[in-house]
Amino acid sequence: MREKPKPKPKPAGEFALIDLFLSQFPRARVPVGPGDDCAVLAPAKGAQCITTDAVVEDVHFKRDWFTPEEIGHKALAVNLSDLASMGAVPRWFVCALALPRDFPRGELLGIARGMSALAREHGITLIGGNFTSARELSITVTAAGELPPGTAPITRAGGRPGDLLYVSGTLGEARLGLQQLLSGQRRSAAILRQKRPEPRVELGRIAVRFASAGLDLSDGLAQDLGHLCVASGVGAQLELERLPVSRAVHASLGVEGALAGGEDYELLLAVPPARMSVFERACLRAEEPVTRIGQLTPGQPGHIHDAMGRTLRLPAGYDHFRGGGRIDRSRR
């Protein structure tokens, strides 16, 4: 006698999913947190910086490449990187999840675990959010950070001719990691940089005391340096031989690939010459690696040249509305 097939479990309801997700986070210490229509916050001591960003399935990740924990980590990390670029101390965030109706509960728990681990590391609190159904997974985070009293935010528009250009970490690994994933490789140092970017929050806390301008490198150094130059009304001299590029990136992508590579989430900072030494010492004490790669110059805004004065034709960075998503674009 044939056994009757077991009935499929009913999909969890919206409020059960919310409770499951929140179970991985500490209770928010705010006047009103998750559960009401709005969160209520106590007044901040300093000015607040607020950002929002999303990670979307088949644009920023593939579910068969990333673990749920890596997806949760990345969704929060890209927002923390924005806060770091302004010099803000992370304080709170809200999270909106769009999930397929049959999304596994275990994967939802994994996303929450990855996100909550990074949140604890940087002392940022989940205070609310939203769930909805969708064809593919997407996670939108809105995060806020507080500037130290007496400091101004680091913006793209504060650079002046003569300011020195610094970049944190190394460039191009995330792009290389994505190419390796596309070719079928599943483990490498570069793939880890693609899956688990580390926001430079501590460097941002240092830079807010010294930098005149800055931003995070989400779309590639070439494109993001152009944004800083145009906003500041300056040009730039770039010393390509000083770019911090690993042997693996240099061999696989070359300097041009490192310039165009997106999702590094390093910081690009302009520092006045008078603050150079003290800035470098502060970074050294904090073990935050930075490399001086050039300087801002007078002249046509956005014009970038080398040490010999020759115009550099830099590769285009990433644009969501030119070609496909990041995953498709990396094939080119």
C-alpha positions in Angstrom: 0.0 0.0 0.0 1.5 3.3 -1.0 2.0 5.9 1.7 0.2 9.2 1.3 2.6 12.1 0.6 3.2 14.3 3.6 1.5 17.6 3.3 3.9 20.5 2.7 4.3 22.8 5.7 2.3 26.0 5.5 4.4 29.1 4.9 5.1 31.0 8.1 3.0 34.2 8.5 4.5 37.6 8.4 4.6 38.1 12.1 6.1 34.7 12.8 8.9 35.7 10.3 9.4 39.0 12.1 9.7 37.2 15.5 12.2 34.7 14.0 14.4 37.4 12.5 14.3 39.6 15.7 15.3 36.6 17.8 18.9 37.0 16.7 19.2 40.6 17.8 19.5 42.1 21.3 16.6 44.0 22.6 16.8 47.6 21.3 17.5 50.1 24.2 15.4 52.9 22.8 12.2 54.5 24.1 10.2 52.5 21.5 11.7 49.8 19.2 10.5 47.0 17.0 6.7 46.2 17.2 5.2 49.7 16.8 4.6 51.7 13.6 7.7 53.8 14.3 10.7 53.6 16.5 11.3 56.4 19.0 14.8 57.6 19.7 16.3 59.7 22.4 17.8 63.0 21.2 21.3 62.6 19.8 24.3 64.5 21.2 25.9 65.2 17.8 24.7 65.7 14.3 23.4 62.5 12.6 24.3 61.0 9.3 21.7 58.8 7.7 22.1 56.4 4.7 20.2 53.7 2.9 21.3 51.0 0.6 20.0 47.7 -0.7 21.4 44.3 -1.8 19.3 42.5 -4.4 19.5 38.9 -5.5 21.1 38.4 -9.0 22.4 42.0 -8.8 24.7 42.0 -5.8 24.7 38.2 -5.0 23.5 34.8 -6.0 22.0 32.6 -3.3 23.9 29.5 -4.5 27.2 31.5 -4.1 26.6 33.2 -0.8 25.6 31.7 2.5 22.7 33.4 4.2 25.1 34.7 6.9 27.2 36.3 4.1 24.1 38.0 2.6 23.1 39.4 6.0 26.7 40.6 6.7 26.9 42.4 3.3 23.5 44.0 3.5 24.6 45.8 6.7 28.3 46.3 5.8 27.6 48.4 2.7 25.6 50.9 4.9 28.2 50.9 7.7 30.8 51.8 5.0 28.7 54.9 4.1 28.7 56.0 7.7 32.4 55.4 8.0 33.1 57.6 4.9 31.4 60.5 6.7 33.2 59.9 10.0 30.0 58.9 11.9 29.8 56.4 14.8 27.1 53.8 14.0 24.1 54.0 16.2 20.9 52.4 14.8 19.4 50.8 11.7 16.1 49.6 10.3 15.8 46.7 7.9 13.2 46.0 5.1 13.3 42.4 3.8 11.5 41.3 0.6 11.3 37.5 0.5 9.9 34.8 -1.9 6.8 33.2 -0.3 8.6 29.9 0.1 11.8 31.3 1.6 13.2 28.8 4.0 13.1 29.7 7.7 16.7 28.4 8.2 18.0 30.8 5.5 16.1 33.7 7.2 17.8 32.9 10.5 21.2 32.8 8.7 20.7 36.3 7.3 19.8 37.5 10.8 22.8 35.8 12.3 25.2 37.4 9.8 23.7 40.8 10.2 23.5 40.7 14.0 27.1 39.6 14.3 28.3 42.6 12.4 25.9 44.8 14.2 27.4 43.7 17.6 30.9 44.2 16.3 30.2 47.9 15.6 27.7 48.6 18.3 24.8 49.4 16.0 21.2 48.6 17.1 18.3 47.2 15.0 15.2 49.3 15.9 12.6 48.4 13.3 11.9 47.3 9.8 9.4 45.6 7.4 8.7 42.3 5.7 7.1 41.8 2.3 6.8 39.1 -0.3 8.6 39.4 -3.7 9.9 37.3 -6.5 13.5 37.6 -5.4 15.3 38.3 -2.1 16.3 41.9 -1.4 17.3 43.6 1.8 17.2 47.3 2.3 18.9 48.8 5.3 18.6 52.4 6.5 21.3 53.2 9.0 22.3 56.3 11.1 25.5 57.3 12.8 26.4 60.2 15.1 29.2 62.6 14.5 31.5 63.2 17.5 30.6 66.6 19.1 32.4 69.5 17.6 33.2 67.7 14.3 31.8 68.2 10.8 31.0 65.4 8.4 33.5 64.4 5.8 31.9 65.2 2.4 32.9 65.0 -1.2 33.0 68.7 -1.6 35.7 69.8 0.9 38.9 69.0 -1.0 41.3 71.7 -2.0 44.3 71.8 -4.4 47.4 70.4 -2.6 45.4 68.0 -0.4 47.0 64.6 -0.4 44.9 61.6 -1.5 44.9 58.4 0.6 43.2 55.1 0.1 42.7 52.4 2.8 43.4 48.7 2.4 43.9 47.2 -1.1 42.0 47.6 -4.3 40.4 45.2 -6.8 39.9 42.1 -4.6 36.1 42.2 -4.7 36.1 42.5 -8.5 38.6 39.6 -8.7 36.5 37.6 -6.3 33.4 38.1 -8.4 35.3 36.9 -11.5 36.4 33.8 -9.7 32.9 33.0 -8.6 31.7 33.4 -12.2 34.4 30.9 -13.3 33.3 28.3 -10.8 35.8 28.9 -8.0 34.2 29.0 -4.6 37.0 29.8 -2.1 39.8 32.4 -2.1 40.9 35.5 -0.3 39.4 37.6 -3.1 36.1 35.8 -2.9 36.0 36.5 0.8 36.4 40.2 0.1 33.5 40.0 -2.3 31.2 38.2 0.2 32.2 39.8 3.5 33.4 43.4 3.0 34.8 45.0 6.1 33.6 48.6 6.6 36.3 50.9 7.7 34.4 52.3 10.7 37.5 52.9 12.9 39.3 54.7 10.1 36.3 56.9 9.6 36.5 57.9 13.3 40.1 58.9 12.8 39.6 60.6 9.4 36.8 62.9 10.7 39.5 64.8 12.7 41.9 65.2 9.7 40.3 64.7 6.3 39.0 67.6 4.1 36.9 65.3 1.8 36.3 61.7 1.3 33.9 58.9 0.2 33.8 55.1 0.2 34.8 53.1 -2.9 31.7 51.3 -3.9 31.9 51.8 -7.7 35.7 51.7 -8.3 38.5 54.2 -7.5 38.4 55.7 -11.0 34.8 56.7 -10.9 34.6 57.6 -7.2 37.7 59.8 -7.4 36.0 61.6 -10.3 33.0 62.2 -8.0 35.2 63.7 -5.3 37.0 65.9 -7.8 33.9 67.3 -9.4 32.2 67.9 -6.0 35.3 69.7 -4.8 35.9 71.6 -8.0 39.4 70.3 -8.4 41.5 67.9 -10.5 43.8 65.2 -9.3 47.3 63.8 -9.8 47.3 60.1 -9.4 50.4 58.0 -8.9 49.4 54.7 -10.4 52.6 52.9 -9.2 51.6 53.6 -5.6 48.2 52.0 -5.8 47.8 49.2 -3.2 47.2 46.2 -5.4 47.8 42.6 -4.4 49.9 40.3 -6.6 46.8 38.3 -7.4 44.8 41.3 -8.6 47.8 42.7 -10.6 48.3 39.4 -12.3 44.6 38.8 -13.1 43.2 42.3 -13.6 46.1 44.7 -13.9 46.1 48.2 -12.7 43.1 49.1 -14.9 41.0 46.3 -13.3 41.9 47.6 -9.9 40.8 51.1 -10.8 37.5 50.0 -12.2 36.7 47.3 -9.6 33.6 48.0 -7.5 32.6 46.9 -4.1 36.0 47.4 -2.4 34.3 49.5 0.3 37.6 51.1 1.2 37.8 54.8 2.0 39.3 57.5 -0.3 40.4 60.5 1.8 41.8 63.9 1.0 44.0 65.3 3.8 45.6 68.7 3.9 49.5 68.6 3.9 49.7 70.2 7.3 47.8 67.3 8.8 49.6 64.5 6.9 52.1 63.4 9.5 49.6 63.3 12.4 47.0 61.5 10.3 49.5 58.9 9.3 50.6 58.4 12.9 47.0 58.0 14.1 46.3 55.4 11.4 49.5 53.5 12.3 48.6 53.5 16.0 45.1 52.1 15.2 46.5 49.6 12.7 44.4 51.0 9.9 46.5 50.7 6.7 46.4 53.7 4.3 48.4 54.5 1.2 49.1 57.9 -0.2 48.3 57.7 -4.0 48.4 61.3 -5.2 47.0 64.8 -4.5 44.3 67.2 -5.6 45.3 69.9 -8.1 43.9 73.1 -9.4 42.3 73.2 -12.9 39.4 71.6 -14.6 37.2 69.8 -12.1 37.5 66.1 -12.6 40.6 66.2 -14.7 43.0 63.5 -13.6 46.6 63.2 -14.7 49.8 61.4 -13.8 53.0 62.8 -12.2 54.3 63.8 -15.7 51.1 65.9 -16.3 49.7 63.4 -18.9 45.9 63.0 -18.9 44.9 59.6 -17.6 42.1 57.9 -19.4 40.6 55.9 -16.5 38.2 53.0 -17.0 34.5 53.5 -16.2 33.2 52.4 -12.9 30.0 50.6 -12.1 26.6 52.1 -13.1 23.4 50.2 -12.2 21.6 51.5 -15.4 24.3 50.8 -18.0 24.3 47.2 -18.9 23.3 44.5 -16.4 23.7 44.2 -12.7 27.1 43.8 -11.0 27.1 40.1 -11.7 26.4 40.6 -15.4 28.8 43.6 -15.7 31.8 41.7 -14.4 31.7 39.4 -17.4 32.8 42.3 -19.7 
